[in-house]
Amino acid sequence: MAKYFKTYTAKMNQAQKKSLYNEYKDSPMYFDKPLTFNEFFAQKNILEMVSMKCLYCHFEVNVSYYMYQFLIDDNTVAFPFDECHKCGNHQLVPLDVYNKLNS
């Protein structure tokens, strides 16, 4: 499947890495024991990020692509989408997709 959005590699300090790891640990996406901090950051492309924007309220945020990559790699979805952190609508999409829909 074609990739309809861009990602970038983030440079994170230790506090930002801890926050990303806690987000992973608190997500219901794994079924077994979560990876350790070091195992988590040893994964390929773990610091890959995607810029997202809400189609409803136009809120912008950068999020970890890790949380969406399995669905995209399995061709389940064409691009990440999620609930907006500001308005709560399920219309948070990659900035590239937002721009195409609003051009």
C-alpha positions in Angstrom: 0.0 0.0 0.0 1.2 3.5 -0.8 2.2 5.7 2.1 0.0 8.8 2.0 1.9 10.8 4.6 5.4 11.7 5.7 7.2 10.7 8.9 10.3 12.1 10.5 12.8 10.9 13.1 12.6 12.8 16.4 15.5 13.7 18.6 14.3 13.1 22.2 15.7 13.8 25.6 15.4 11.3 28.4 12.2 12.8 29.8 10.5 12.7 26.3 11.7 9.0 25.9 10.2 8.1 29.2 6.9 9.8 28.3 6.8 7.8 25.0 7.6 4.6 26.8 4.8 5.3 29.4 2.4 5.9 26.5 3.3 2.5 25.1 3.0 0.7 28.5 -0.4 2.3 29.1 -1.8 1.4 25.7 -3.9 -1.8 25.4 -2.2 -2.8 22.1 0.0 -5.5 23.6 -1.4 -8.8 24.9 1.6 -10.0 26.9 4.2 -8.5 29.2 5.4 -5.1 27.8 8.9 -4.6 26.6 11.4 -3.1 28.9 12.5 0.5 28.4 15.8 -0.6 26.7 14.0 -3.3 24.5 11.4 -0.7 23.5 14.0 1.8 22.3 16.2 -0.9 20.6 13.4 -1.4 18.0 13.9 -0.2 14.5 12.4 3.2 13.8 11.0 3.7 17.3 11.6 7.4 17.1 9.7 7.8 13.9 7.0 10.5 14.3 4.0 11.8 12.3 2.6 15.3 12.4 -1.2 15.1 12.9 -4.0 17.7 12.5 -7.7 17.5 13.5 -10.1 17.9 10.6 -12.7 19.4 13.0 -10.9 21.8 15.3 -7.5 22.1 13.5 -5.5 21.1 16.6 -1.9 20.0 15.7 0.2 17.5 17.5 3.2 15.2 16.7 2.7 11.6 17.7 4.7 8.4 17.6 4.2 6.5 14.4 4.9 3.3 16.4 1.3 3.3 17.7 -0.1 3.0 14.2 2.6 1.2 12.1 1.3 -2.3 12.6 -2.2 -1.4 11.2 -0.5 0.3 8.3 2.0 -2.4 7.6 -0.8 -5.0 7.7 -2.8 -2.8 5.2 -5.6 -2.5 7.7 -5.7 1.3 7.3 -4.1 3.6 4.7 -3.0 6.2 7.3 -3.1 6.9 11.0 -6.3 8.4 12.4 -7.2 8.9 16.0 -9.2 10.9 18.6 -8.3 14.5 18.8 -6.6 15.4 22.1 -8.4 18.8 22.2 -12.0 18.4 20.9 -12.4 14.6 21.3 -13.6 14.0 17.7 -12.2 11.0 15.9 -10.7 13.2 13.2 -7.0 13.5 13.9 -5.2 12.6 10.7 -1.7 13.1 9.3 -1.0 16.7 8.2 -0.4 15.5 4.6 -3.8 14.0 4.5 -5.4 17.0 6.2 -3.8 19.3 3.5 -5.0 17.1 0.6 -8.6 17.0 2.0 -8.6 20.8 2.5 -6.9 21.9 -0.8 
